């Protein structure tokens, strides 16, 4: 039992260090963050950090991996046992919550930009996250098409990419201007437009009835 207890304690220390590292990377960026700065923020020696991580890049990769896994788990859980239409809205809700109430929401966005030309390993990890997210959304849309909830003439890959780009763009604007950009309403409007675009003609007309269905007089 004692060896297991020591391993568990070590694992908690590692997780705590990655959380503190996220704070530092979020505030100062990769270049502006050193092992010494992280150690100082954590109240430990640099040796304690090197016990768990090979170098600053290794620590960053671990922090990114932890953050990505947590987000992907939330998305997966939000879509369990619901139909694709509701699942698309649930994913959008997770994204809004992650941006508004998550700890250090700018962390991933900042690294995406900074790692493009400076860190191939981090860039590859973040690129993998975005590919998995788009694939998840694509599969949701294809599932909806198979169930007759969405139009069959829509390219699911393109629709998934559009969803991802719109949500990501809204989040970036929100981080820049949280007082003026109403993120929930902005993403909600896009999802409404996407659902209307995906809906089969009969369903789309039910959701957006024409003037004649409302009893208006139609001139010949």
Secondary structure, 3 states (H helix, E strand, C coil): CHHHHHHHHHHHHHHHHHHHHHHHHHHHCCCCCCHHHHHHHHCCCHHHHHHHCCCHHHHHHHHHHHHHHHHHHHHHHHCCCCCHHHHHHHHHHHHHHHHHHCCCCHHHHHHHHHHHHHCHHHHHHHHHHHHHHHHHHHHHHHHHHHCCCECCCCCHHHHHHHHHHHHHHHHHHHHHCCCCCCHHHHHHHHHHHHHHHHECHHHHHHHCCCCHHHCCCCCC
